[in-house]
Amino acid sequence: MLSYLANLSEWALKSGHDSDLFKAMNVFSYITFRAICAAATAFLISIICGSWVIRKLISLKFGQPVRSKEEVHKLYELHGAKKGTPTMGGLLIIGSIVISVALWAKPENPYVWIVMFSTLFLGAIGFYDDWLKVTKKSSAGISSRQKFLLQCILAAAFAAFFLFSPDPKVREMATKLYIPFMKDPLIFSIPILIPIFYLLVIVGTSNAVNLTDGLDGLATGCTATVASAYALLAYLAGNVKAAEYLQIPFVTYSGELTIVCAALLGACLGFLWWNAHPAKVFMGDTGSLAIGGMLGAVAICAKQELLLVIVGGVFVIEAMSVILQVASFKLTGKRIIKMSPLHHHFELSGWKENTVIVRFWIMSVICALLGLATLKLR
């Protein structure tokens, strides 16, 4: 692991070995340098391996099922040509992230492990969901009840990691909830509320990204924006001086999550090379659940959970459009928009697919900037 060079250079300089070689190696101790390298590594892996992964998925006949013409007549006319496009491309994203993080993040950091565990766990759920879809040639995969149960298990493991950590600082931070625009945190006085809250964050984020993944490159581009914002947030939370200046919580171990977010950014940009309209591969639930869960896990570790509602505003709007649509139809028998998630409403309103995608990307950038602006409003 290249991250060991950082530990080696730090040890050498502390021990009085001030040779030019060790001084040069000291650059590996900088989080910013390793984050750039992580993003570049993940991007290059996605670009270089993308063609091979696509060919492999095609050879395995892992084509994306499309809902039948009888289910959604107008949408079938718009997306019918996409039937058979290889799915499970999320394996490329996850693989790029794992390799990049293994190379550039410090392995002794516990937050790196818990975030990567969450990513792989949700990626496995998504893979099983995609597997059922492609083998049954149906748009229906794992049941929502089974998926929710597995996500509950992850949230419980996540809460246990924090509540039973041998580090008292980690246990203490788990009981605090920081609200944007407020300096002082709320305290979870009832321990059972912590895993419930983590469940809401992880399930909400992973499913919101999953719902957004309906157009070529839409979820990929929005995830890249949110990952960029949280790379900065994680870096600031892990820097004592920056955290004190901005009056945000200083979180031990948070700094290394900058490398994780940078790897996610690079992987998304590399995947977008193949996923841009017209897409040659879809990420599937394998990718959307994994990267959504990763964003939620990073937000929890950096103690910026609620800020994710602003930074990931596009994901929130997409999820809310589904919830409100279903609630309205069940209560009144009427739909409030033509079709949910919201991106389909605009498609059926006459917007071209590329128009919807780019405009949602623009909104994602604006949401990220608004979220970062809250750092000075406390």
C-alpha positions in Angstrom: 0.0 0.0 0.0 1.4 3.4 -1.0 -0.2 4.9 2.2 2.6 3.0 4.1 5.0 5.5 2.6 3.3 8.2 4.6 3.8 6.3 7.8 7.4 5.5 6.9 8.3 9.1 6.1 6.6 10.4 9.3 8.5 7.9 11.4 11.8 8.8 9.7 11.5 12.5 10.1 10.4 12.1 13.8 13.5 9.9 14.3 15.8 12.5 13.0 16.4 11.0 9.5 16.2 14.2 7.4 17.6 12.9 4.2 16.3 14.3 0.9 14.6 10.9 0.2 12.6 10.9 3.4 11.7 14.6 2.9 10.5 13.9 -0.6 8.5 10.9 0.7 6.8 13.2 3.2 4.4 14.4 0.5 2.6 11.0 0.9 1.6 12.1 4.4 -0.5 15.0 3.0 -4.2 14.2 2.8 -4.6 16.5 -0.1 -1.9 14.8 -2.2 -3.3 11.4 -1.5 -6.8 12.5 -2.2 -5.8 13.8 -5.7 -3.9 10.5 -6.3 -6.9 8.5 -5.1 -9.3 10.3 -7.5 -6.8 9.9 -10.4 -6.3 6.2 -9.6 -10.0 5.4 -9.5 -10.7 7.4 -12.7 -7.9 5.6 -14.6 -9.1 2.2 -13.4 -12.6 3.0 -14.5 -11.4 4.2 -17.9 -9.0 1.4 -18.6 -11.1 -1.5 -17.3 -14.5 -0.1 -18.4 -14.4 -1.6 -21.9 -13.4 -5.0 -20.6 -16.2 -4.9 -17.9 -18.8 -4.0 -20.5 -17.7 -6.8 -22.9 -17.8 -9.2 -19.9 -21.3 -8.2 -18.9 -22.5 -8.5 -22.5 -21.0 -12.0 -22.8 -22.8 -13.0 -19.6 -26.0 -11.5 -21.0 -26.5 -9.2 -18.0 -28.9 -6.9 -19.9 -31.0 -4.3 -18.2 -34.7 -5.3 -18.1 -37.1 -2.5 -19.1 -40.7 -2.3 -17.8 -43.2 -3.6 -20.3 -45.1 -1.5 -22.7 -48.3 -2.3 -20.9 -46.9 -1.0 -17.6 -45.7 2.4 -18.8 -46.6 3.0 -22.4 -45.1 6.5 -22.9 -41.9 5.7 -21.0 -41.4 2.5 -23.0 -41.5 4.6 -26.2 -38.7 6.7 -24.7 -36.5 4.0 -23.2 -37.4 0.9 -25.1 -34.2 1.1 -27.1 -32.2 0.7 -23.9 -33.4 -2.8 -23.3 -30.5 -5.2 -23.2 -27.9 -2.5 -22.3 -25.5 -4.3 -19.8 -26.2 -3.6 -16.1 -24.3 -4.3 -12.9 -21.7 -1.7 -14.0 -21.6 -0.7 -10.4 -19.0 -3.5 -10.0 -16.6 -1.2 -12.0 -17.3 1.7 -9.6 -16.9 -0.4 -6.4 -13.8 -2.1 -7.7 -12.2 1.3 -8.6 -13.0 2.7 -5.2 -11.7 -0.4 -3.3 -8.4 -0.5 -5.2 -7.9 3.3 -4.9 -8.7 3.4 -1.2 -6.4 0.4 -0.5 -3.6 2.2 -2.2 -3.9 5.7 -0.8 -5.8 5.6 2.5 -4.2 4.8 5.8 -5.4 1.3 6.7 -5.2 1.9 10.5 -8.1 4.5 10.2 -11.3 2.8 11.6 -13.6 5.2 9.7 -12.2 4.0 6.4 -13.0 0.4 7.3 -16.6 1.1 8.4 -17.3 3.2 5.3 -15.9 0.6 3.0 -17.7 -2.2 4.8 -21.0 -0.3 4.4 -20.2 0.2 0.7 -19.5 -3.4 0.0 -22.5 -4.6 2.1 -24.9 -2.5 0.2 -23.2 -3.3 -3.1 -23.8 -7.0 -2.3 -27.5 -6.3 -1.7 -27.7 -4.4 -5.0 -25.8 -7.2 -6.9 -28.3 -9.8 -5.6 -31.1 -7.5 -6.7 -29.7 -7.1 -10.2 -29.0 -10.8 -10.4 -32.6 -11.6 -9.8 -33.7 -9.0 -12.4 -31.4 -10.3 -15.2 -32.0 -14.0 -14.5 -35.8 -13.6 -14.3 -35.9 -11.1 -17.1 -38.0 -8.8 -15.0 -37.8 -5.3 -13.5 -38.7 -6.8 -10.2 -35.8 -7.9 -8.0 -35.4 -8.4 -4.3 -38.5 -7.5 -2.2 -38.5 -4.1 -0.5 -39.1 -5.9 2.8 -35.9 -8.1 2.4 -33.9 -5.1 1.3 -35.0 -3.0 4.3 -34.2 -5.9 6.7 -30.7 -6.1 5.4 -30.3 -2.4 5.6 -31.5 -2.5 9.2 -28.7 -5.1 9.9 -26.2 -2.7 8.5 -27.5 0.3 10.5 -27.3 -1.9 13.7 -23.6 -2.8 12.9 -22.8 0.8 12.2 -24.3 1.9 15.5 -22.5 -0.8 17.3 -19.2 0.3 15.8 -19.6 3.8 17.3 -21.3 2.9 20.6 -18.8 0.2 21.5 -15.7 1.7 20.1 -12.6 1.5 22.4 -12.0 5.2 21.6 -14.0 7.4 24.0 -14.0 10.3 21.5 -15.7 8.1 18.9 -18.4 7.0 21.5 -18.9 10.6 22.6 -19.4 11.9 19.0 -22.0 9.2 18.3 -24.3 10.8 20.8 -24.2 14.2 19.2 -26.3 15.6 16.3 -25.1 18.7 14.6 -27.7 20.9 12.9 -26.8 23.3 10.1 -26.8 27.0 11.2 -26.4 26.0 14.9 -23.2 25.9 16.9 -24.2 23.5 19.7 -25.2 19.9 19.0 -28.3 18.1 20.2 -27.6 15.1 22.4 -29.1 11.6 21.9 -30.1 11.0 25.5 -31.8 7.7 24.6 -29.2 5.3 23.0 -31.8 3.4 20.9 -32.3 6.5 18.9 -28.8 6.3 17.5 -29.2 3.2 15.4 -32.7 4.4 14.3 -31.2 7.7 13.1 -28.3 5.9 11.3 -30.9 3.7 9.6 -32.8 6.7 8.3 -29.6 8.2 7.0 -28.2 5.1 5.3 -31.5 3.7 4.0 -32.6 7.2 2.9 -29.4 8.0 1.0 -29.0 4.6 -0.6 -32.6 4.5 -1.8 -32.6 8.1 -2.9 -29.6 7.5 -5.2 -31.2 4.3 -6.4 -34.4 6.2 -7.4 -32.3 8.9 -9.1 -30.6 6.3 -11.3 -33.1 6.3 -14.1 -31.4 8.3 -16.9 -28.0 7.9 -18.5 -25.4 9.5 -16.2 -27.9 11.3 -14.0 -27.1 9.6 -10.7 -23.4 9.3 -11.6 -23.0 13.0 -12.2 -25.0 14.1 -9.1 -23.0 11.6 -6.9 -19.7 13.1 -8.2 -20.9 16.6 -7.0 -21.9 15.4 -3.6 -18.7 13.4 -3.2 -16.7 16.5 -4.0 -18.5 18.5 -1.3 -18.1 15.8 1.3 -14.4 15.4 0.5 -14.0 19.0 1.6 -16.3 18.6 4.6 -14.4 15.5 5.8 -11.1 17.3 5.4 -12.3 20.3 7.4 -13.8 18.2 10.1 -10.5 16.3 10.5 -8.4 19.5 10.7 -8.3 21.0 14.2 -7.6 24.6 13.1 -10.2 24.6 10.2 -12.9 23.0 12.4 -12.3 25.6 15.2 -12.3 28.5 12.7 -15.5 27.4 11.0 -17.1 26.3 14.4 -17.8 22.8 13.1 -17.1 19.6 15.1 -13.6 18.3 15.0 -13.9 14.6 14.3 -11.0 12.3 15.0 -10.2 10.1 12.0 -12.4 12.1 9.7 -9.6 13.5 7.5 -8.9 10.1 5.9 -12.4 10.1 4.5 -11.3 12.8 2.1 -9.4 10.0 0.3 -12.5 7.8 0.2 -14.7 10.6 -1.2 -12.0 11.5 -3.7 -11.9 7.9 -4.8 -15.7 7.9 -5.2 -15.4 11.1 -7.3 -12.8 9.6 -9.6 -14.7 6.4 -10.0 -17.9 8.3 -10.9 -16.2 10.5 -13.4 -14.5 7.4 -15.0 -17.8 5.5 -15.0 -19.5 8.5 -16.6 -17.2 8.1 -19.5 -19.2 4.9 -20.3 -22.5 5.8 -18.7 -23.0 9.2 -20.6 -25.9 9.3 -23.0 -26.3 7.0 -24.8 -25.1 4.8 -22.1 -23.0 1.7 -22.9 -23.5 0.3 -19.4 -25.8 1.0 -16.4 -24.6 0.9 -12.8 -27.7 -1.0 -11.6 -28.6 -1.4 -8.0 -25.1 -2.8 -7.5 -23.8 0.7 -7.9 -26.6 3.0 -6.8 -27.2 1.3 -3.4 -23.4 1.1 -2.8 -22.5 4.7 -3.6 -25.6 6.0 -1.9 -24.8 4.1 1.3 -21.2 5.3 1.1 -22.4 9.0 1.0 -24.6 8.3 4.0 -21.8 6.6 5.9 -19.4 9.4 5.3 -21.9 12.0 6.4 -22.4 10.1 9.7 -18.6 9.7 10.3 -18.0 13.4 9.5 -21.0 14.4 11.7 -22.6 16.3 8.9 -25.7 14.0 8.5 -28.4 16.7 8.2 -26.3 18.7 5.8 -26.7 15.9 3.3 -30.3 17.0 2.9 -29.0 20.2 1.3 -25.8 19.0 -0.4 -27.7 16.0 -1.9 -30.8 18.1 -2.6 -31.4 16.4 -6.0 -31.5 13.0 -4.4 -33.9 14.3 -1.7 -36.3 15.8 -4.3 -36.3 12.7 -6.3 -37.1 10.5 -3.3 -39.8 13.0 -2.1 -41.4 13.0 -5.5 -41.9 9.2 -5.2 -43.2 9.4 -1.6 -45.7 12.2 -2.4 -46.8 10.6 -5.6 -47.6 7.3 -3.8 -49.3 9.1 -0.9 -51.4 11.2 -3.1 -52.6 8.3 -5.3 -53.5 6.2 -2.3 -55.3 9.0 -0.5 -57.0 10.7 -3.3 -56.6 8.5 -6.4 -54.9 11.3 -8.2 -51.2 11.8 -9.2 -49.5 15.1 -8.4 -47.0 14.7 -11.3 -47.1 12.7 -14.5 -44.7 10.1 -13.3 -42.3 9.6 -10.4 -39.4 9.9 -9.9 -39.3 13.5 -10.9 -37.0 13.1 -13.8 -39.6 11.0 -15.6 -42.2 13.7 -15.1 -40.0 16.1 -17.1 -39.4 13.5 -19.8 -43.1 13.0 -20.2 -43.5 16.8 -20.3 -41.4 17.0 -23.4 -37.9 17.5 -22.1 -35.2 15.6 -24.0 -33.2 13.1 -21.8 -30.0 15.1 -22.1 -31.8 18.3 -21.1 -33.2 16.6 -17.9 -29.7 15.2 -17.1 -27.7 18.4 -17.5 -30.3 20.5 -15.7 -30.3 18.1 -12.8 -26.5 18.2 -12.7 -26.7 22.0 -12.5 -29.1 21.8 -9.6 -26.8 19.3 -7.9 -23.9 21.8 -8.1 -26.0 24.6 -6.7 -27.2 22.4 -3.8 -23.6 21.4 -3.0 -22.6 25.1 -3.0 -25.5 26.0 -0.8 -24.5 23.2 1.6 -20.9 24.4 1.8 -22.1 28.0 2.3 -23.8 27.0 5.6 -20.3 26.5 7.1 -20.0 30.3 7.6 -23.6 30.7 8.9 -23.3 29.4 12.4 
